[in-house]
């Protein structure tokens, strides 16, 4: 565990630092997943997940569950319109305890964030929110020309000051050739095993996605457990309603009784009292 100060100047501990991740490039694999609340975050930390990818709005909740896990906060493209909005959001996230920030916006946006000392992760390959520009949701880098374009974009991203990049649905061979040739930490989501960091959404990894993407693999079956849990919820609510209507709930076992003799005293006192609405 490493001791650090956050961007806001508060002492903290982390399983990894940016320097550790850079030093591990080409030497070990890092494991990354998502979290949206403290329960998922805590589970990931206990499981030994290296790296969390979250939305910046969830940062306080996630930090409550995983105070020590390296966490990248995504500055969602549609949440922040101008470069200054992105910069303010990035500084807020870093001050709140994010170890890095993610943006799919322009190289200029990356440069603005990096110039303030923030660790910045970009996104190349299939970028779902920009997928219309490449003809829809499809694999990327399956031709040499497209893989070379990716390599050029990686160079531009690195020149802008990014330290890492998410590569989505890129051909495995392309990543195997390009990753060792870039200083960027490469994150693979659906892009094979040659990248430095392997990324899979927690819902996908835990089998809690109804129609998972092709690249996902479930290592558990939370969906079945959730179906059973929801069935028990309906069972409980239906029986509760019926019990209230037939008078079997609340009963003596779930109600509070007055002390012995006090009920009679109450009735006598009420009988002698002037009527409420006289």
C-alpha positions in Angstrom: 0.0 0.0 0.0 1.4 3.4 -1.0 0.9 6.6 0.9 -0.1 9.6 -1.2 -1.7 13.0 -1.0 -4.8 13.6 -3.0 -5.1 16.6 -5.4 -6.9 18.4 -2.6 -4.0 17.9 -0.3 -5.4 15.1 2.0 -3.3 12.1 3.0 -4.5 8.8 1.6 -3.4 5.3 0.7 -3.6 3.5 -2.6 -2.9 0.0 -3.9 -1.2 1.6 -6.9 0.1 4.9 -8.2 0.4 6.2 -11.7 4.1 5.5 -11.4 3.5 1.9 -10.4 1.2 1.3 -13.4 3.8 2.9 -15.8 6.5 0.8 -14.3 4.4 -2.4 -14.8 3.9 -1.8 -18.5 4.9 -4.9 -20.4 5.8 -6.7 -17.2 2.5 -7.6 -15.6 -1.3 -7.4 -16.2 -3.5 -5.1 -14.3 -7.2 -5.9 -13.7 -9.9 -3.3 -14.1 -13.6 -3.3 -13.5 -16.4 -0.8 -12.8 -18.4 0.1 -9.7 -21.4 2.4 -9.2 -21.9 2.2 -5.5 -20.0 1.3 -2.2 -21.2 -2.3 -2.3 -19.7 -3.0 -5.7 -16.6 -1.0 -4.9 -16.0 -2.8 -1.6 -16.4 -6.2 -3.3 -13.9 -5.2 -6.0 -11.3 -4.0 -3.4 -11.7 -7.2 -1.3 -11.4 -9.3 -4.5 -8.0 -7.6 -5.2 -9.1 -5.8 -8.3 -6.3 -3.3 -9.3 -8.2 -0.5 -10.9 -11.8 0.9 -10.8 -13.4 2.8 -13.7 -16.3 4.9 -12.5 -18.4 7.9 -13.5 -17.3 11.1 -11.7 -20.7 11.6 -10.1 -20.3 8.2 -8.3 -16.9 9.1 -6.8 -17.9 9.8 -3.2 -20.0 6.6 -3.0 -17.3 4.4 -4.6 -14.6 5.9 -2.4 -16.7 5.0 0.7 -16.5 1.3 -0.4 -13.0 1.2 -1.9 -10.9 3.9 -0.2 -7.6 2.4 -1.3 -8.2 1.2 -4.9 -6.8 3.2 -7.8 -9.8 4.8 -9.4 -10.3 6.6 -12.7 -13.3 9.0 -12.9 -14.9 9.4 -16.3 -15.9 12.9 -17.3 -18.9 11.9 -19.4 -18.9 13.6 -22.8 -22.4 14.9 -22.6 -22.1 16.2 -19.1 -19.5 18.9 -19.8 -19.9 21.0 -22.9 -16.9 23.4 -23.0 -13.2 22.8 -22.4 -13.4 24.9 -19.3 -16.3 22.7 -18.0 -14.2 19.6 -18.6 -11.2 21.2 -16.8 -13.3 22.2 -13.8 -14.9 18.8 -13.6 -11.5 17.1 -13.8 -10.1 19.2 -11.0 -13.1 18.5 -8.9 -12.8 14.8 -9.4 -9.1 14.8 -8.6 -9.7 16.9 -5.5 -12.4 14.4 -4.4 -10.0 11.5 -4.6 -9.8 10.3 -8.2 -6.4 9.1 -9.2 -7.0 9.7 -12.9 -9.6 11.1 -15.1 -11.1 9.8 -18.4 -12.3 11.7 -21.3 -13.2 10.8 -24.9 -13.2 14.4 -26.0 -10.6 16.2 -28.1 -6.8 16.1 -27.8 -7.1 19.7 -26.7 -9.3 18.7 -23.8 -6.7 16.0 -22.8 -4.0 18.6 -23.0 -5.8 21.1 -20.8 -6.3 18.4 -18.1 -2.7 17.1 -18.4 -1.3 20.6 -18.1 -2.8 20.9 -14.7 -1.0 17.8 -13.5 -3.9 15.3 -13.9 -3.4 11.8 -15.0 -5.6 11.5 -18.1 -7.0 8.5 -20.0 -8.4 8.8 -23.5 -10.5 6.4 -25.6 -9.7 5.1 -29.1 -10.8 2.3 -31.3 -14.6 1.8 -31.1 -15.9 4.7 -29.1 -19.6 3.8 -28.8 -20.7 7.4 -28.4 -19.0 8.3 -31.6 -19.7 5.1 -33.4 -21.7 6.7 -36.2 -18.4 8.1 -37.5 -17.1 4.6 -38.2 -20.3 3.1 -39.5 -21.8 1.9 -36.3 -20.9 -0.5 -33.5 -18.1 -2.6 -35.1 -14.6 -4.0 -34.5 -11.8 -1.6 -35.2 -8.2 -2.1 -36.5 -8.9 -5.3 -38.5 -7.0 -3.9 -41.5 -3.4 -2.7 -41.5 -4.5 0.8 -42.7 -7.0 1.2 -39.8 -4.5 -0.2 -37.3 -1.9 2.4 -38.6 -4.5 5.2 -38.1 -5.0 3.9 -34.6 -1.2 4.1 -34.0 -1.2 7.6 -35.2 -4.1 8.6 -32.9 -2.2 7.0 -30.0 0.8 9.1 -30.8 -1.3 12.3 -30.9 -3.0 11.3 -27.6 0.4 10.7 -26.0 1.7 14.0 -27.3 -1.4 15.7 -25.7 -0.2 14.5 -22.3 -2.4 11.4 -21.7 -0.9 8.6 -19.7 -3.4 5.9 -20.7 -5.9 5.0 -23.3 -9.0 2.7 -23.4 -9.0 0.6 -26.6 -12.4 -0.9 -27.3 -13.1 -3.7 -29.7 -9.7 -3.4 -31.5 -8.1 -6.4 -33.2 -5.9 -8.4 -30.8 -3.0 -8.5 -33.3 -3.1 -4.7 -33.7 -2.8 -4.2 -29.9 0.0 -6.7 -29.7 2.0 -4.8 -32.2 1.1 -1.3 -31.1 1.0 -1.5 -27.3 4.8 -2.1 -26.9 5.5 0.8 -29.2 3.6 3.4 -27.2 4.3 4.9 -23.9 0.6 5.0 -23.1 -0.8 2.4 -20.7 -3.2 0.5 -22.9 -6.6 -0.7 -21.5 -8.3 -3.5 -23.4 -12.1 -3.8 -23.4 -12.9 -6.4 -26.0 -9.4 -5.9 -27.5 -7.7 -9.1 -26.5 -5.0 -9.8 -24.0 -2.0 -7.9 -25.3 -2.9 -4.6 -23.5 -1.4 -3.6 -20.2 -4.8 -3.4 -18.4 -7.7 -5.8 -19.0 -11.1 -4.2 -18.4 -14.5 -5.8 -18.0 -17.6 -4.2 -16.6 -18.5 -5.7 -13.2 -22.1 -6.6 -14.4 -20.6 -8.6 -17.3 -18.0 -10.3 -15.1 -20.5 -11.3 -12.5 -23.2 -12.5 -15.0 -25.6 -9.8 -14.3 -26.2 -8.5 -17.9 -29.2 -9.6 -19.8 -27.6 -9.3 -23.3 -23.9 -9.0 -22.7 -21.6 -7.8 -25.5 -19.6 -10.4 -27.5 -16.4 -9.7 -25.8 -17.8 -10.2 -22.3 -17.4 -13.4 -20.2 -19.4 -14.2 -17.1 -17.5 -15.7 -14.2 -20.6 -15.9 -12.0 -24.4 -16.0 -12.3 -25.8 -13.1 -10.4 -28.7 -12.8 -12.9 -30.2 -16.1 -11.6 -29.7 -15.1 -8.0 -31.3 -11.7 -8.7 -34.3 -13.4 -10.3 -34.8 -15.6 -7.2 -34.3 -12.5 -5.0 -37.0 -10.6 -7.0 -39.4 -13.6 -6.7 -38.9 -13.5 -2.9 -39.6 -9.8 -2.9 -42.9 -10.3 -4.7 -43.8 -13.2 -2.4 -43.1 -11.0 0.7 -45.0 -7.9 -0.6 -48.0 -10.0 -1.7 -48.3 -11.9 1.6 -47.8 -8.7 3.6 -50.7 -7.0 1.8 -52.9 -10.0 2.3 -52.1 -10.2 6.0 -53.0 -6.5 6.5 -56.3 -7.0 4.7 -57.3 -10.1 6.6 -56.3 -8.7 10.0 -53.5 -11.3 10.7 -50.9 -8.5 10.7 -50.1 -6.7 13.0 -50.8 -9.3 15.7 -50.0 -9.6 19.4 -46.4 -10.8 18.7 -45.6 -7.7 16.6 -47.5 -5.1 18.7 -46.8 -3.4 22.0 -49.0 -4.0 25.0 -49.6 -1.6 27.9 -48.4 -2.6 31.3 -50.8 -4.8 33.4 -53.8 -2.9 34.7 -52.9 0.3 32.7 -55.4 -0.4 30.0 -58.3 -0.4 32.5 -57.0 2.8 34.0 -56.9 4.4 30.6 -60.5 3.5 29.8 -61.7 4.8 33.1 -59.9 8.1 32.6 -61.2 8.4 29.0 -64.8 7.7 30.2 -64.5 10.5 32.7 -62.9 13.0 30.3 -64.9 15.5 28.4 -65.6 14.3 24.8 -62.9 15.3 22.3 -65.3 17.2 20.0 -67.8 18.6 22.4 
